[in-house]
Amino acid sequence: MLSWRKPWHCMTKWLILGCLCTGFLLLFYSYASLQVFMAKVPAPAHCSSPPTLPATIPKDSCWPKMDIVFMKTHKTASSTLLNILFRFGQKHHLKFAFPSGYNDFNYPSFFKRSLVHNYQPGDCFNIICNHMRFYYSEVHSLVTPNATFITVLRDPAHLFESSFHYFGMVVPFTWKLTGHNKLAKFLQDPTQYYKPRGYNAQFLHNLLFFDLGYNNELDPRSPQVEEHILEVEQRFHLVMLQEYFDESLVLLKDLLCWELEDILYFKLNARRASAVPQLTGELYRRATEWNQLDALLYRHFNASFWRKVEAFGRERMAGEVANLRQENKRMERICIEGEHAVEAKDIKQPSLQPWQAMGSKTILGYNLKKHISHQYEQLCRKMVTPDIQYMTELGVNLWITKLWGYIRKFLQI
């Protein structure tokens, strides 16, 4: 009799999970659709506010730029940059365009102004930085004409591996994959499993191209691919690279005329080392080939990135990167217990728990030191606060995200 209890218990649990997920998704999309339906939005037009200037401008210096659009791509260290933008915006009392009810702009649907919380025609915002599927005209209409557009790319093979393991549980066509190494199994013949119209399929094919608003199923030989890449170059003032994050931040600081303290960071949403499988040469090649559109995009902006570094000056870059890393280390000594990230089970404060992928707890977080000087106390807490909690602190009502979090906690998934 005992041997039957576990299977029936598991079946019941997954049946309940299926019902709850279905209900939750219906609620989620009904709510999003209602928002779009209720909001009557005029044709795209620029907001009329002048560029935001700092309260005090040091003599003989450039003006820090405060109107910023960050196209937040998936699995590219974007949560770390998001924290930098949250802190900067909070410090200067800037106006964020936030989603309503959840932590993204109804992704994977295209961005619409009506999805911005409490949006009214003509509204202007300083910072837009949450996940979305990019729609340039809609986004551009919410910021001043000279707002700075930035985004982050990552080597497509490594991005695919990260996305596969983080989102795999919510991509149904992966459920039939068997064996210990499901990634290798998938890459043997992606077309056997991949369904372009499958739920959440975008997470496993040319995700960067998709996030930026383009068709991720284009033939790589299509002239549209090159057109789209050049369009990204035209629209974005800086395309950062995850693999050279510190160098990217130095270029960002220079572009925005910020101070070193504005770009200090601790890595957020990083996986523990044992959860990051090494891509062999063959798997790396197959992952790159499967994500050929992203590979072409990355190759183009990898080249343009190093041209920017050359223009900035390699020696100057090396010095500024060294300064940034030195200051980050100093902040670790001031703020972080043990001066390193810890696994989710070892995080002492629930308010510092990062959002985890379904079925695993591989994302690391931090514990703050017990006695931090008053000078650094607030900064330390902000630097380690995950994006969901930080958005709540900034006044965003994430009731749908939190509801899903409670359901997951109850079902222990």
N, C-alpha and C positions, 0 to 999 in steps of 0.2 A: 504493500500500500504506500509506503514511504517513497518508493521510487517514482510514483506517479505525481507526487505533490509538486516537485520542482518544475517539471514541464508545464503542468497546468497553471502554476503560479506565473511562470514566464509568459505563457500564452495570454493569460488574463491581463498581465501588465502591459503587453504590447497592444492588445485590443483596446485597452483604455487609452494608451498613448495615441493610437491611430485616431480614435474618436476625438480626443482633445485637440490633436494637431489639425484635423479637418475642420473642427469648429473654430479653432483659433485662426486658421487661414481664411476661412469665410468671413470672420469678424474683421480681420486685418484688411482684406481687400474691399469689403463693403464700406469700411470706414474711410479708406483712401479714396474710393470711387465717389463717396458722398462728398468728401472735401472738394474734389475736382469739379463735381457737378454743381455744387452750391456756389463756387467762386466764379463770378463773371469777370474774366480778365480781358482787357483791351489788347489791341495789337502791340507788339513789343516796341518800347520806347525807352530811352535812357532816363534814369531818375535825374532830378534837377539840382540836387544838392552839390555844392562845390566840394573839392577834395578835402578830406579831413587833415588838419594840421595839428601838430603837437602844441601843448599849452605854452611851452618855452622852447625856443630854438637857439642852441648855442651859437655864438658868433663864429664866423668863418667855417661853418659846417653845413653839410647838406641837410635836407629836411627828412626825417624818418617818414616813410610811407606807411599809411594806415588803412588803405583801401585795398583789400587782398581777396582774390578768389583762389582757393586751394582745391584743385580737382583731386579728391582723395581716392586714389586707386587702391585696390585690394592687395593685401599681403606684400607691401612694399615699404614697411617701416613707417607707414602713414600715420599710425596712432601716436608715434613719438612726435612727429611734426605737428599733429593736431594739438597735443599738449602745449607745445611752444606757442601756437597761435591763440589757444585759450588764455594762457598766461599773459601774453602781450595785450590781447583785447581787454581782458579784465583790468590790467594795470592802467590802461589809457581810457577806460570807460567807453569802449567802442560798441557799436551795434552789430550783433550777429544775426544772420538769417538762419534760424533753426527750423527743423521739421517739427511737426506737431504729433505727439503721442508716441513716436518711436525715434530711433537714433539715425535714420537715413531718410532721404527724400523719395520714399516709395520705390526704392530700387527693387527690381531691375527695370522699372518703367522709366521713360525719359523724364528729366527734371521739368517741372512746371512751377511758375511763380505761385500758383494757388496752393502749393504744398508748404509754403513758408508760413510758420505760425503767425496768425493775426495779420496776414498780408493785406494791405490796402493799395489800390492802384496809385502809383507815384512814389511808393515807399522806396527809400534808399538804405542800403546797408553797407557797413564797413568790411565785414568779413563773412564769407561763405565758405564752409570747410567740411561739411558732412558728406558721407557717401551718397553718390547719385550716379545716374547714367547721364553723362554730360549732354546738355543741349545749349549751345553757345548763345543763341539770341535770347533765350529765356533768362539765362544767368546774367548775361551782359546788361540786361534791362534793369537789374536790381542794384547795380553799382555805378559809380561815376565813370565817365569815358576813359579816364586815365588810370583805372584800377590795375593792379599788377596781378597777372594770372600765372600760377605755378602748378606743377604737378610732379610726381615721382614715378620713375620706371624701375624695373628690375629685370635681371637676366631671365628670359622667358622660361628656360628649363627649370631653374630653381623656383621661380614663381609658380609654375605648374605643379611641381612637387609639393610646395607648401599649401597651395589651394586644394590639391587632391586630398591631402590628409586632414586639412582643417574643415573643408566643406563636404567631403565625401559622403558623410551620413545623411546629408540633405539633398543629394543628387541621386534620385531613385534608380537610374539605370546602372549605377555602380554596385547595387546590392547583389546582383547576380555574379559578381566577380568572386572567385574562389582562390584558395591558397594563401600562403603566408605573405607573399609580396604582391598585393593587388595592383600596385602601381606598375610593376614590371609586366604583370598579366595584361593590364589595359594597354600598355604601350606596344605589346607584341602585335596587336591589331586593333587600334582605337575604333575603327569604323564598325567593328563587330558589336561594340557596346554603346558607342556614342550616338545619341539621337539629338539632332540640332534643335528640335522643338520640345525636347524633354524638359521637365521641371528643373530649374537651376542649372541647365546645361552650360550656360555661359562661364561658369566657374572652371570648366575643364577644357576650354578651347579659346585661345586668343583673348584672354580676359582683359588685357590692357586695351586692345582695340575696341572691345565691347564697352568698357567703362568710359572710354573717351567719346562714345556715341556713334561708333561706326559698326558696320556689318562684319561680325567676326567670322562669317562663313564665306567671305569673298575668296575667289581664286587668287592666290598670291601673284599670279602673272597679270592680273587685271590692272589697267592704268589707273583705276580708282584708288588703288593702294597707295601709290606714290602721291596722288593728289591729296589724299587724307593726311599722309605724313607731313607734307608741306603745309597743309592747313593748320596742323598742330603747331608747327614751327612758327607760323604767322601769328597764331592766337596767344601762345604762351611765351611769357618773357623769360622764364627759366624752367627747364625740364631737368629735374634732379635725378641722380642715380642712387639707388639703395646701397649698392656695393661701395660707393664712395660718399657715404652720408655726411661725414665731417667736411669733406671738400665742398659738397653741395651746400651745406649750411653756411660755409664761409662765403660762397658766391651769393647766397640768399641775403646774408648780412650786408654785403657790399651793394647789392641791387636795391635793397630796401632802406639802406642807410641806418641800420640798427646798431645797437651796441653788443658787445660780446655777451653780456649778461642776458640779453634777450634770446640767445640761441642755446643756452646751456640746457642739457637734457640728461635723463636716464632712459635707457632702452625700455620701452613699454610694449606689451603683447609679444614678447620674445618667447620662443619655445625652449624648453630644456634641451641640452645638447643630445641626450640619448634619444630624443623624439625626432631628431633631424637625420633621416637616412642619407647616406652618401650616394649621390648619383654616379654610377660607373660611367666610363666613357661612352659605352653603347647606349645606356639609358639616357644619358645627357643628350646624345645625338638624336635619339628618337623623340625625346620631349621637345627639343628645339624644332625638329622637322614637323611635329604635330602642331606646333604653335608658330607656324612660319610667318604669319602676319605680324605677330608680336616681335618675332626675331628681326624682321625688316625694320620695324619701328625702333626697336632698341639699338640696332646697329647704326641707324641714322643719328640718333640722339647721343649715343656713346661718342661718336665722332665730334658732334657739335659741342658736347660737354668739354672735351679736352681742348678744343679750340678756345673755349671761354677760359679754361685754366691757363692756357698759354698767354692769352691777352691779359689776364690778371697778374701773371708772373709766377713761375713755378717756385722760385725761392721765397717769394712773399707768401704764396699759398702754404708751403711747408711750415713757415713760421706761424701763420695764423692757425693752422690745424693743430700744431703743437700747443699753442696757447689754449685753444678750445679743449683739448684733451686734458691738459693740466688743470684747468678750471673745473671740468667735469669730475676729475679725480678728487679735487679738493671738496667739492660738494658731496661726493660719496662719503668722504671721511666725516663730514659735518652731519650728514642726514641719515645715512643708511646703516642699520644694525648689521655688523659683519662686513659692510662695504661691498655687498653683492646681492643679486636677486635670489629669491628662494622659491621653492615649489608651492603650489596653491595650498596644500595641506599644512604648510608651515607659516602661512600668513596669519598674523595674530588678529588684525582688525578686519572685520567683515567689509568695512567701507573701502578697503584697499584691495579687495578681491577682484581680479580681472575677469572679464567674460570669457568663458571657456567654450571650446568646440563641443558639439554633442558627442557623447560617448567617451570623452577623455578629459583629463585635466593636465595638459602639457604646458599651458601658458604660465610663465613665471610672474612674480610680483615682488613687493618689497615690504620690509618691516622698518619703521622709523626708529631711530634711537630714542630712548626714554627722556633724555635730558638734552634738548637742543636749545641753544641760546635764542633769546627773544628775537634777535636780529634776523635769524634764518628760519624760524619755526614755520611761518606761513609759506615761505618759498619751498621749503623741503616737502611739506605736505602736498602742495600743488604739483610739484615735479613727479610725485609717485602716484598721484590720483588717476585711476583708469578713466577713459573717456566717458563711459556711461555715468559714473558718479560725478565727474566734473561738469557734465551737461546739466545734471540735476542741481548742482551748486550754482550754476549760472541761471537757474530758473526755468529750465525746460521740463515740461510735464511728459515723462516717458512712460505713460501708464500701460501702453501696449507692450513695450519692451519688458517692463517690470512684471506684468502679468505672465508673459512667457517664461520669465526667469523663475517665478513662483511655481509654475507648472513643472518646469524642469527639476526644480529642487525637490518637489513633492514626489516625482517619479524617479528621482536620482539618475537623471540622464544628462 
